[in-house]
Amino acid sequence: MTSQPFVAMNQIEKSFNGVPVLKKVTLEVEKGEIHALLGENGAGKSTLMNILGGVHQPDSGQIFIEGKQVTMANPHISQTHGISFIHQELNMVGDLKVYENMFLGSEIRNKAGFLNVEEMCRQTREILAELGVFLNPKEYVRNLATSYKQLIEISKALLHKSQLIIMDEPTTSLAEHEVGRLFELMRNLKKSGVSIIYISHKLKEIQAVCDRYTVLRDGQLVKTDDMQSGNLEEITKLMVGKAISQERFVHEHEFGEMALEVERLSSPGLFKDIDFTVRKGQIVGFTGLAGDGRTELFESLFGYRKKYTGTIKVKGKAMKITHPRTALQAGMGYVPKDRKENAIIKDLSVVHNMSLSSMGNFERWGFIQDKRELEKFSNYEKTLNIKVANPRITIDKLSGGNQQKVIIAKWLEADTDILIFDNPTQGIDVGAKQEIYQEILELAKLGKAIIILSSEAPEVLRICHVINVMYHGEITARFMGDETNEEEIMHYATGAKREGEHIG
Ligand SMILES: Nc1ncnc2c1ncn2[C@@H]1O[C@H](COP(=O)(O)OP(=O)(O)OP(=O)(O)O)[C@@H](O)[C@H]1O
C-alpha cells in the first residue's frame, strides 16, 4: 500500500439539530482499494459519505485528497476531485433518456454549439456494454427496471473517469448475474487504480469483494482492518455490539385453520399453475433468483395486477381480487419491496408514516389521539431499534434502514390476518434483522398467516415453516423449512433440478 491514501477524512464531526451523528470519525482509503463502510442502520455511514460527496458540510474535521486539504463545498467540487457518489435512492431523472442522464451537466456539443446526440449515444452504448448492458441510449429512464438505473449510475461514474466511487448498497435491486458482473467490474476498476467505498449490509458480498473495512457504531469509529484478518462473526459483533445468532428460529406453536388457498394461478409470461396454502400461524416462504415471478405472483394476488386466472380462497371464501382495496378488505396486507420508492410518504412525519394504514387504531370521536400514536411508536422504536431523535420529523430525515423499519412497523400495526412481506429485511442491518424475524414469529404465534418473499435463501431458511422455490414463474420445489439447505435451494432456483411435474 502507498504511504499516502487517496482520501483521508480526519476527525470529522457532524450534528443535526444538536444531535451528534458523527463523532471525530477518521477514514482513509488507499488508491485502488475497495473499502467497506459498515455499521448498523443510522450509524452514520451515509452522512460521512455525504460529507465526502459535498452534500453536507462537517462541523469540524478535515478532508485530504492525495495529501492536499480540500473543502467539499458542494457536490460539483467533490466531483472535480474525482469522486462519484451512487446514492441508495438513485438520482436518475425518469423523464430524460438514458444518454441524457449520463451526460446531464456535461453534455457534448459540436463546434457550432449544438448537442452532439449521436456521440453521446455512442459513448453511452460503449460504457454500458462494458457492464454487459445492452440498452437503447434513447430509451426513457422511467421505463427501465431499478437494476438498470443502478447500472446506468455506475456507468456514469465510469464516464466521468472517477478516482473514487462511493457505492451505497449497490446490489439491492440487482439480479445474481448482475451482482457477479458488478464485482468483476469493481475488481477491474481497482486494477486501474480506482478506489471504491462500498456500503452494504450483505456481509458475504463484502467479504467477497472488499480489501479492508471500517466499522462505525453510533457515529464513532470502532475499527479499521484488513478484510482477511476479520471473520464475519467478529465484524457483526463490532457493528452491533453483541453476537448475533444465525441459527434457525424454533417454531413450537400449532397452526390454525386455512387462511389462504391458491389453485392453478397463472398469468401469461409471468407465472404458471401456482398452487399453495397458508394456514393461520404458518410462515410460508418463496425464494428464487430475479425473474422467478414471485413478486408478480403476489402483486396479482394483492390486486395490483389484474390479468390472471385460477382461484384464490381467503378464509375458505373464493374471491376475485382485482384491486388492492379488495385485498385489504379481505384482511391481507402487503409490504412491498423497494419500500423507499413504493411505501413511504416523504413529507409526513415518522410517526404518521407508521399509523397510515391503521388510522382507526388511533382515532376517537373523529380525532387522532397523538399520545396513543406516540406511545405505540415508542414500542416499535424499542423492539425494532429505530434510530430517530424525534418521531415528529419527516421520515426522509431518517437513515435508509430506519425508514424501512418504520414501514415494517406500519404493517405490524395494521394487524391484518394475512401479511405478505416482499424482501422484509432489504437494507436492514444484521441486528435489526433478528428483531424483525422475532416480530414476524410473534405475529405467527398470534395466528397471523405470513408469507415471506425473499431473494436470500438464508432468510427463508431461518424463519419459514415451508419454503417454495421458484424458477421462471413456476414452483420447482417445496420443502419443510428444517429439511433443506442453501445449496439444495440453489439447485431448484437455477432450474438445474425440479421436483415432479406439478408442485404448485
Ligand atoms: N438531514 C438530516 N436531518 C436530521 N437527521 C439526519 C439527517 N440525515 C441523517 N440524519 C440522522 O443521522 C443519523 C445517521 O444517518 P445515516 O443515514 O448516516 O445512517 P446510515 O449508517 O447510513 O444508516 P443506513 O444503514 O440505515 O442507511 C440517523 O440517526 C439519521 O436520522
The ligand as a Gaussian input file, in Angstrom:
#p B3LYP/6-31G(d) Opt

LIG

0 1
 N      -30.812000      15.668000       7.108000
 C      -30.902000      15.118000       8.314000
 N      -31.569000      15.725000       9.322000
 C      -31.652000      15.161000      10.552000
 N      -31.086000      13.974000      10.884000
 C      -30.415000      13.326000       9.921000
 C      -30.300000      13.843000       8.591000
 N      -29.563000      12.970000       7.865000
 C      -29.243000      11.939000       8.697000
 N      -29.759000      12.159000       9.929000
 C      -29.594000      11.265000      11.092000
 O      -28.245000      10.873000      11.152000
 C      -28.136000       9.528000      11.647000
 C      -27.208000       8.748000      10.735000
 O      -27.854000       8.530000       9.498000
 P      -27.122000       7.887000       8.250000
 O      -28.067000       7.996000       7.104000
 O      -25.782000       8.474000       8.107000
 O      -27.013000       6.356000       8.722000
 P      -26.512000       5.074000       7.923000
 O      -25.407000       4.482000       8.732000
 O      -26.220000       5.437000       6.527000
 O      -27.785000       4.092000       8.012000
 P      -28.472000       3.045000       6.968000
 O      -27.691000       1.781000       7.042000
 O      -29.832000       2.850000       7.544000
 O      -28.500000       3.690000       5.615000
 C      -29.544000       8.978000      11.696000
 O      -29.953000       8.917000      13.040000
 C      -30.373000       9.986000      10.924000
 O      -31.667000      10.079000      11.461000

